Amino acid sequence: MWVYRTMIVPAAVVDQCRALAEAISPPGAGSSMWEVGLSATGQAPATHYVSAGLIGADFADLLDNPEALAEVAAVPVEQITALLSACDVSADPVAEALQRTGLRLVAHDEPI
Amino acid sequence: MRLRATRLAAIAAHAGAPLNPITIWRNGEQAVHLSIEFGMRRNAAVGFDPAQCVLFQDSAATVPVTGTEQPLGYLKDLSGRGNHFWQPSNTASRPIIRLDENSRHYANPDGVDDWLESVNTIDLSGTDAVTLVASMRKDSDAAAAVLFELSTSTSSNSGAIQIRAPQIAATPNFHFASKGTSEAGAAAAGFPAAYKAVLTGIGRISTDTAILRVNGVQVAASSSDQGTGNYGNYKAYLFRRAGTSLPFTGRFYGLTLASRQLAGTELTRLEQWHRNMGRIY
């Protein structure tokens, strides 16, 4: 039922990804994704965003199948294929995925 | 006032049975003033009774947690005050329930995007004293991390408390802060990740008390001015500040928040229960 995925998306397409995830997810399951910023230096601005954790197996299947995702989302398959090819979706633990892609969490300098 | 400790016995594993917190503090007694109580320990005595299940995979609290490698979407409060927590946004931000080397269950926030928040605000406006006990293991000192915080930010809200693990980046410490209209913090170093501990924060605004205990031993205290007033009526957050920053990574075995200053036997019993829950010896 659940599978682990680390999903890294470029900042340029993050709004599209957020809208897509919300559209194909049950209520309360797909909103506010990709809000954690990444960059090569760990400093702002974020060049990528990450969501990592357990997602529904049906959601994961769609990420592996552009044609099915395009049909569910009612978006042209070419657009979905281009979107997915820009993203890094893997079963790697998030630390490994960040190391592999050379990205770091954008640091927050917050008061105590 | 006397606390009655009731220990639920018979902890065992049954395939398919829900994982539930158990408690030594039964909140029929209002004198206890517990505001939150959580635990990740399996309670076989409950059996498979959805009405008594308190850990759920989904944010609607309809699908019980029945094993490891499942998400924690909703965490019911056993204090009797209805201070439940949930992950309202997305499945990937739910901590994963896992089993440690001592067969203890824990929630495992990933230090990236996992967090929980109280479903409603937690009203501590009637008190200026709190005791917060958490059993946990921090797995990183790389960045500042919020384990628990009342309000979206202690620094910008009066009547707030927080525990950080660690307080600031690249520092092997724990930190407890209490704030009326001014903030006082107690921090202690010498606890490099991965560090498993029972953390206790004791705060009292009117007496300028901020005490941090680690594994039942006081390791830091501050008598800095905390200003005036009581604690607030805010949402509370686990594992990230306001659900947006300072992510905590590690193991979360349980947490108890009492709306008064515990001491003596009351405190040591509660800390011992948390030590047992995570086998933190």
Interface residues (C-beta under 8 A of the other chain):
Chain A: W2 Y4 R5 M7 A21 S25 G28 A29 G30 S31 S32 M33 E35 V36 V50 S51 A52 G53 L54 I55 G56 F59 V94 L105 A107 H108 E110 P111 I112
Chain B: Q57 D58 S59 A60 E69 Q70 P71 P88 S89 N90 T91 A92 S93 R94 I96 D110 V112 D113 D114 A143 A144 S153 T154 S155 S156 R164 Q167 I168 A169 H175 A177 E183 G185 R241 T244 S245 L246 P247
